[in-house]
Amino acid sequence: MMTGGNYTTIDDSQKVSGSVPSVPDPGHTTVKFAESNLQTFPPSATQGKISGGTSNPPRDADDTFSGPGRSSTDEPHSGGWLHKFTVGAYKPFFDVDTSDVVDRLKESLFPFRGTFTEKTADKPDLYGPFWICTTLIFVAASIGTFVTYVAHKWNKQEWNYDINLVTWSAGVFYGYVMIVPLGLYVVLKYFSAPSGLVQLFCLYGYSLFIFIPALCLSVVPVEIFRWVIAGVAGFMSATFVALNLKAHINSAGERSILIIASIFLLQLGLAVVLKLYLFTVTV
C-alpha cells in the first residue's frame, strides 16, 4: 500500500483480520421445527381410525374383497311391512342347496314317515315348490298334447293344439299351492295352532311332486290304469300332508281330527280333478 510516497507492506493475515471482523462462537444452538402432520405406520392405538386394536379395518374401509359379497338386499330395511313387497324379503327362501331339494323330494315319496316338517322347520324353501309346479304345468301340457295328437292321428282325425291346457294347468297348480296353504294358515291360527305360512307353502309344494311321474304314466291308453295311477298318487300326496301336520294340529284340541280329515280329503279331491281333466284323453 502506498502512502505519501512510502510503501507499507501488509501480509495476508493482516488483510483478513482487517477486512473481516471476527465472529464469536455462539456455542450450542438449538433448532426447533414446526409440528408436522405426518403419521407413522402403523398408527398407534390412539391415532387414526383404528382404535383399540390393529386387526380390524376402519369403519369406512371397503370390505368388498375381505368377506362374502353383500348386496343392498342384505342390509336391514326400515320400510316396515312395505319390505314384504320387495324381492329381498323372499331371497332367503330361495337360498337352498341342490342336495337339500333332492332330499326333500325323496322325503315326499315316503309319506308315512311324517318327518318332513321337522327336517324343514329351520329352513323351509320356496324354490322346490315353485319348480315343482312349473314342471307339472310343462309335463301336463306336453304329455296331454302328445297323447291327444297320437289319438287323433290313430283315428285319422284332424288335430288342433289346445292352448287352454297350459293356462288351465297353471291356474290349478299355482292356485292350489297358494290358496290352500293360505286358507289353512288362517284356520290354524283361529284354533290357536298357528303354523308358519312359508312352511305350509313348502309342504304343499313338495306334496305335488308325486303327480309328475303319475302324469308321465298317464300316456298308457288304459282307463282303469289311469284311475289307479291317479288314486295312488292322490293317496300318497294326501297322506304326506296329513301326517306331517298331524302332530302340529293335535294342539287344536277336539277339532284336530276334523281339520286333518279335511286336509286329507281336499288333497284327494285334487287328484280326482287332475284325473278328470289331465289323465283323460277324449277324441
Order of alpha helices (4+ residues) and beta strands (2+ residues): beta-beta-alpha-alpha-alpha-alpha-alpha-alpha-alpha-alpha-alpha
